[in-house]
Amino acid sequence: MVAGEASGDGYGAALARQLKAQAPEVRLFGMGGRAMRASGVHLLYDTTGRGAVGFTESLRQLPVLRRVMGRLVEAARRFRPAVAVLIDFPGFNLRLGPALAELGIPVVYYIAPAVWAWGAGRARVVAGFARQVICAFDFEVPLYREAGARATWLGHPILDDVPDRPPRDEARRRMGLGEGERLVALLPGSRMQEIQQLYPMMAEAARMVRAARPGVRFVASVAPGIDPRLLEARGGSAHREAGIRLVGGGIWQALSAADLAVVCSGTATLQTALWQVPMVVVYRVSEPSYLLARRLVRVPHIALPNIIAQRRLVEELVQHDARPERVAQAVLERLQSPERLERERQDLEAVRARLGSPGATARAARLVLEVAGG
């Protein structure tokens, strides 16, 4: 099992638990983070805290990843696993997959690369080495099948990890919110680079909103493995003046009483949508990475709720628009219009409907075991 980022580590951990539940004798090894380790995967390399966003940012990790890839291929040659499960992380796994297939090891690509963004070339590459492709979204299946891949959609595994939202009154009481106070959740991401890029901007935007509307409160989610002091340091005086409260335990606690969220683009936008919390999505990388992405990636939206709905459900502030004043303006516009917040909340119902039904992880585990020969 090979995952390279926090979201993939979570999906890998859930899949590992299902594999062990359905086949208790199974043994798992590979690459991932603390969640996969806790779920019984023996890690040859721990990726915790090493995720990168953007092309030029990822280049710094190439020497390490080359060594890790060699180690994984050598381990596969030695132990001859019955199946290899590659989880997202295409910059790495699209190179690892062919090497494993050459050894005669059947490969399942789980959370397949987003070919709707990158084009048919990636689908053809995956089709060339993967025995089975498990797509996260239903609209990806035809694209992979046209490229010759054996592709299926089982529903999105994120639905297997969404807790019931607590009653609003209870959540507000736990957050210490007074009558009429609004709560905005800040979700700066789980990667160190995301936090360094985005949290200072989020904190400054929070200070601007607080200056305009003193009754607005802020809470920031601290991802597992991230030292809260890092956010305090990156947020600086803006963090203190906005009175931002830091909470751990994943994003659900931060979202529990939130009226609105400012969210780093990625899996967190989908999680936020599933609790129908209106959001402003922000995305920023280095300028060279952004210019290269504009040439290579062809999508009208970057936020997953918008991509799934195929229309603009939530606000997107990308690169040069991801500035404190623009974020503050977007937040204030929504807080000043309860009707708009309610409309955006209702629009997000369409996202859950497009993700299938719970149980996708168990279905994926059955398919992986089938490919492994039972």
Summary of the structure (lengths in Angstrom):
residues: 374
radius of gyration: 20.8
end to end distance: 17.1
largest distance: 63.7
contacts: 1274
relative contact order: 0.13
helix: 53%
strand: 15%
